[in-house]
């Protein structure tokens, strides 16, 4: 019983939530800029280039898929584990700056 590893508990569930959130947000960052309305918004004056978000989401998903498919890639698993919270933060930045940007206040008077 001393050599058995049991995965579970609150820390494991939080880590899994972060990884699944990173997967969802990276898919959103990868696919959302392909919408015609988002491309028109980018032409109107969006300061952030959308390809940066697409590249970040795509690279994360490629690494995650490689870790799941290719056996013996322990270093890749560490990269995915470290990158997952960073991808969650980047996804929130994408949501706040691109999807729900702050509109300039209209001058009254």
C-alpha positions in Angstrom: 0.0 0.0 0.0 2.9 2.4 0.5 4.0 2.3 -3.2 0.5 2.8 -4.7 -0.3 6.3 -6.0 -3.9 7.4 -5.7 -4.9 10.5 -7.6 -7.7 12.4 -6.1 -8.5 15.0 -3.5 -9.2 18.7 -3.8 -5.8 19.7 -5.3 -6.2 17.1 -8.0 -9.7 18.3 -8.8 -8.6 22.0 -9.0 -5.7 21.0 -11.3 -8.1 19.1 -13.6 -10.5 22.1 -13.6 -7.6 24.3 -14.7 -6.6 21.9 -17.4 -10.1 21.6 -18.8 -10.6 25.4 -18.6 -7.3 25.8 -20.5 -8.6 23.4 -23.2 -11.9 25.2 -23.5 -10.3 28.7 -23.6 -7.6 27.6 -26.1 -10.2 26.2 -28.4 -12.1 29.4 -28.1 -9.0 31.5 -28.8 -8.2 29.2 -31.8 -11.7 29.3 -33.4 -13.3 32.6 -32.4 -11.0 34.9 -34.6 -12.2 32.9 -37.7 -15.7 34.5 -37.4 -16.3 37.2 -40.0 -17.5 39.7 -37.3 -14.3 39.2 -35.3 -12.2 39.8 -38.4 -14.2 43.0 -39.2 -13.7 44.1 -35.6 -9.9 43.5 -36.0 -9.9 45.7 -39.1 -11.8 48.5 -37.2 -8.9 49.1 -34.8 -8.4 46.3 -32.4 -4.9 46.8 -31.0 -4.1 43.2 -30.3 -3.3 41.0 -33.3 -5.6 38.0 -33.2 -3.0 35.6 -34.6 -1.1 35.8 -31.3 -4.1 34.3 -29.4 -4.6 31.7 -32.1 -1.0 30.6 -32.0 -1.0 30.4 -28.2 -4.2 28.2 -28.2 -3.0 26.1 -31.0 0.5 25.4 -29.5 -1.1 24.5 -26.2 -3.5 22.0 -27.9 -0.7 20.5 -30.0 1.4 19.9 -26.9 -1.5 18.5 -24.9 -2.4 16.1 -27.8 1.3 15.1 -28.1 1.5 14.3 -24.4 -1.6 12.2 -24.6 -0.6 10.3 -27.8 3.2 10.0 -27.8 4.4 7.6 -25.0 7.4 8.7 -22.9 7.1 12.4 -23.1 7.4 13.4 -19.5 9.0 16.8 -20.2 6.0 17.6 -22.5 3.7 16.8 -19.6 5.5 19.2 -17.4 5.2 21.9 -20.1 1.5 21.3 -20.4 1.1 21.4 -16.6 3.0 24.7 -16.3 1.3 26.3 -19.3 -2.3 25.5 -18.4 -2.7 28.3 -15.8 -1.0 30.7 -18.3 -3.4 29.7 -21.0 -6.3 30.3 -18.7 -5.0 33.8 -18.0 -4.5 34.4 -21.7 -8.0 33.2 -22.4 -9.4 35.6 -19.9 -7.3 38.4 -21.5 -8.8 37.5 -24.9 -12.3 37.6 -23.5 -11.8 41.0 -21.9 -9.9 42.7 -24.7 -11.4 41.1 -27.8 -14.8 39.5 -27.1 -16.1 42.0 -24.5 -14.0 45.2 -24.9 -14.6 48.3 -22.9 -16.5 50.8 -25.0 -15.4 54.4 -24.9 -17.8 56.6 -22.9 -19.9 58.9 -25.0 -19.5 62.6 -24.3 -22.7 64.2 -23.1 -23.5 67.8 -23.5 
